[in-house]
Amino acid sequence: MSEIRRAVQQDVNNLYKLMRDYIVDFYQRPEPNEAELKGLIQHLLENPSSGLQFVAEENGKLIGFTTLYFTFSTLNVKRQAKLNDLFVAPGSRGKKVGEKLFQTCLEYIRANHFSGMTWETAKDNHTAQALYKKMGGEVSDWLFYEIR
């Protein structure tokens, strides 16, 4: 059975490996710079007002993680959270670990009086879309844009 908890300093190396798999293997993006990615993890550990990470651990091994970043909602005059990442290692999928990670984020933002939580996923990631719908998520009235 997996345990969900906040990431701690001792998780940095294993969390880096999991995040690397998420970036390279799952999203097919270029290999991240190790120092930069570990620096991001460290930043979140040292600056919890900017965001935080939860990890899923089973038998002493990290099998999933999620990242929340914090911003503000002017319309709601409150802090708002963005669920930026939710990843479960391939060998641990189908065990409701993703649901537990999502639920932990939701409980956190509600307990801390955030205006809400937003997230995005790839248009073709139907598995994630099914999870988000199951968890009560709705497609936003707002359109998402990006520029690179």
N, C-alpha and C positions, 0 to 999 in steps of 0.2 A: 504494500500500500504506500502511495506517495504522500509526502509531507510538503505543504506549501509554506514558505517562509520568506521573509525579506532577505535579500542578498547581504552577505557580510564580507569583510576583508578576506577571509580564508577562501572565499569562492572565486576570487579574481581569475586565477589560471583556468579553472574548469569552466567558468562562465564564459571566458574568452573563447575556449574551444567550441562550446555550444553556439555562441553567437557567430563564430566563424562558419560553422556548418549551416546556420540559418542564412547567412549572407551568400556564401559561395555555392553550397550544395542545393539549397532550397530555392533561392531567388536567382541563382546563376549570375551573380555579380562578381566583379574582380576581387581577388584576394585582398582583404583589408590589411593595412599596416598594423602590425601587432602592437607596437607602442601606442599608436593612436587609439585603437580599440580598447586596449587596457586602460588608457588614459580616460576614455569615456566612462568605463565602468567605475574607475576610481573617482571621477568627478561626481557621479551620482551617489557614491558612498559618502563622499565628503560634503556634498551640497544637497541634502534631501529636500530643500525648498524648491529645487529646479526639477526634481524627478526622483524616481526610485525604481528598483527592480525587485521582483519576486522570483524565486526559483522553486522548482519542483525537484525534490530529492527522494530517491528510492534506494534503500540499502547502501547509503553513503555516496551515491552517484547522482550528479545533476542530470535530470532527464528533460527539463523544460525550463523556460523562463518567459517573463513578460516585462516590458518596460513601460512605465508611465512617465510622461513629461507634463509639467504643470505650466499653465499660462493663466490668463484672465479672460472672463467674458464681460465685456462692457454692457451688453444687453441685460445680463443677469446681475451685474455688479458683484460678482463672486469669482473665486478661482475656478478653473476648469481643468480637467485632465484629458490628455490625449494618450490613448492606448496605442503606442507606436509599434510594439512588437509582441507577438504571442507565438511561441514556437515550442513544439514537443518533438524530441528526437524520434526518428522513424520507428525504432524498435519498441517505443513506449506508447505509440498511438493506439487509440481504441480502448483506452483504460480510463477515460474521462479526465485525464490530466489537464487538457485544455480548458474544460469546463471549470475545474477547480481553480486554475490560474485566473480565468476570467472572473469568476465569482469573488475571488480574493480582491481583485482590483475594484470591483463594484462595491464590495463591503468597505474598502478603504475610503473611496471617494464619498460614500454616504456617511460614514462615521466622522469624516473630516469636513462635512458640509460644503462639498464642491457643488457647483451648479450642474454638473453632469460630466459625462465621459464620451469622447468621440473616438472614432477609429476608422481605418480604411483597410481595404484588402484589394488584391488584384481582381480584375473583372472575371478572370477565369478560375479563381480559387473558390470553387463551389463547396468544397469541404468546409472552409472557414465561414463562408456565407451561411451554410446550414447551421453551424455552431452558433453564430451570432443571432440568427433568427430564433433558434431554440432558447437562447439565453434572454430573449426579450428585446433584442436590438431591432431597430427599425431603420429603413433607408431614410436618410436625412432629407429635409426640404431644401437644404443648401447644396449647391454644386461644388465640387472640389476641383480646383485649378492648380496647375504647377507651371513653373518656368525653370529652365536649366541654363 
